[in-house]
Amino acid sequence: MDDLLRLDDQLNGDQRLIRDTVKSFVADRVLPNVGDWFEQGTFPARELAPELGALGLLGMHLQGYGCAGTDAVSYGVACRELEAGDSGLRSFVSVQGSLAMFPIWRYGSDEQKDEWLPRMSAGEAIGCFGLTEPDHGSDPGSMRTYAKRDGSDWILNGSKMWITNGSVADVAVVWAQTDEGIRGFVVPTSTPGFSAPEIHKKLSLRASVTSSLYFDDVRLPASAALPGVTGLKGPLSCLSEARYGILWGVVGAARACLEASVEYAKTRVQFDKPIGAFQLTQEKLAWMYVGAAQAGLTALHLGRLKDAGQLEPRQISFGKLANVRAALDIARQARSILGGNGITLEYPVIRHMNNLESVLTYEGTQEIHTLVLGEALTGLPAYR
Ligand SMILES: Cc1cc2nc3c(=O)[nH]c(=O)nc-3n(C[C@H](O)[C@H](O)[C@H](O)COP(=O)(O)OP(=O)(O)OC[C@H]3O[C@@H](n4cnc5c(N)ncnc54)[C@H](O)[C@@H]3O)c2cc1C
């Protein structure tokens, strides 16, 4: 589809190469299969992880330990192309790189980094990030999972919910209350007392593994704690990284829906004309295009701020809120343009639409990001 605003002309040669590489990986390995994965509620994480690792997509914006060390715009473009395939695929990469590898890379000991990061960047080890609990989602500061000191060890008890990659992970970065405040723990999933049953019956992000985590007297050595951070700012800084990937990723989902509906509108004939020749359809398509291009502009601008070291969390909230809302609106309009065909997995639209419902909720709901912007505007926090 025509890049009307010529946004991708703004990308440099490396960024375009990454775009084209990820796009052809998605075209070859994901698009032919993702409808089936979604229908069956499976995601071949073990199979795809080494392939994603070989492409340099795992922890790609981190330096060292086998990570690609790209700029932020490159990471964003990769997320966009992955999510044009499926939000579940982008979620896998976001969780691995931004939520599991990033805290180890940023706050971990040399021993933790050496043990996990090379294998994780190669896709040989899979990570997950445990923050949300059954009773504490938007307000993670009230979490009840607790790590108590026992001599030099820690004993971890509690549970987490809605954890992407949980059942397939080799390592979980778990956030828990301690007597010193909230701390992060690097927990090998083979540790006795750790279990991660998969959550079934999802109708969104079906091509993604989502799990509960249970910790039943999980004994961890002193070396399991992340030494570099205490307090909620630890997990929140990881979420900022992942939300940045989301605000790019959903541009890809929106584009996929727009492309599918333009194609459909040009070929589906009713009342002796392609439905794309009716003004009502063109109005929908025009606004979908405006929304997708504005989301792309926002992503590029925020990417450049991030590369300049100037990106603030409230700007990320702006991007996550605006772009996910735009993508969801586009997916819903696309669904209507496809008529009855809009509800089948023969087309990508309803898959993206259902996925985006999760994307609207995870990594800070639309309401929480609205409150962040409300506070930015008024100086008055209204969270509680
Ligand atoms: C598919 C999927 C994958 C996920 N993956 C992960 C993961 O890997 N790791 C992880 O830790 N978590 C993960 N999550 C959890 C996700 O981050 C939470 O679902 C999210 O933070 C919301 O929490 P909650 O579901 O408990 O909803 P709640 O916090 O109970 O919110 C319910 C509703 O109340 C609203 N609300 C809450 N507080 C306020 C307020 N102060 N003012 C106005 N409205 C408010 C919310 O916006 C929402 O609309 C995932 C979730 C999903 C669905």
The ligand as an ORCA input file, in Angstrom:
! r2SCAN-3c Opt
* xyz 0 1
  C      -3.009    -11.481     27.171
  C      -2.389    -10.801     28.353
  C      -1.019    -10.919     28.584
  C      -0.432    -10.311     29.702
  N       0.907    -10.488     29.949
  C       1.432    -10.056     31.131
  C       2.784    -10.372     31.497
  O       3.538    -10.970     30.723
  N       3.231     -9.994     32.727
  C       2.444     -9.315     33.621
  O       2.915     -9.017     34.714
  N       1.152     -8.999     33.296
  C       0.635     -9.344     32.081
  N      -0.671     -9.047     31.761
  C      -1.518     -8.379     32.758
  C      -1.939     -6.975     32.388
  O      -0.851     -6.105     32.463
  C      -3.123     -6.602     33.289
  O      -4.238     -7.326     32.823
  C      -3.407     -5.127     33.305
  O      -2.395     -4.425     33.973
  C      -4.758     -4.810     33.975
  O      -4.878     -5.448     35.185
  P      -6.210     -6.278     35.532
  O      -6.461     -7.209     34.396
  O      -6.038     -6.846     36.872
  O      -7.367     -5.209     35.498
  P      -7.768     -4.214     36.688
  O      -6.570     -3.507     37.189
  O      -8.624     -4.945     37.661
  O      -8.660     -3.181     35.885
  C     -10.020     -3.450     35.499
  C     -10.588     -2.155     34.923
  O     -10.583     -1.149     35.947
  C      -9.893      0.000     35.458
  N      -9.208      0.690     36.527
  C      -8.323      0.199     37.427
  N      -7.875      1.179     38.234
  C      -8.472      2.319     37.823
  C      -8.414      3.678     38.230
  N      -7.614      4.090     39.217
  N      -9.197      4.577     37.570
  C      -9.983      4.196     36.542
  N     -10.077      2.933     36.099
  C      -9.332      2.007     36.731
  C      -8.911     -0.565     34.452
  O      -8.446      0.442     33.564
  C      -9.762     -1.621     33.767
  O     -10.599     -1.003     32.821
  C      -1.252     -9.575     30.595
  C      -2.626     -9.449     30.339
  C      -3.183    -10.042     29.235
  C      -4.670     -9.900     28.999
*
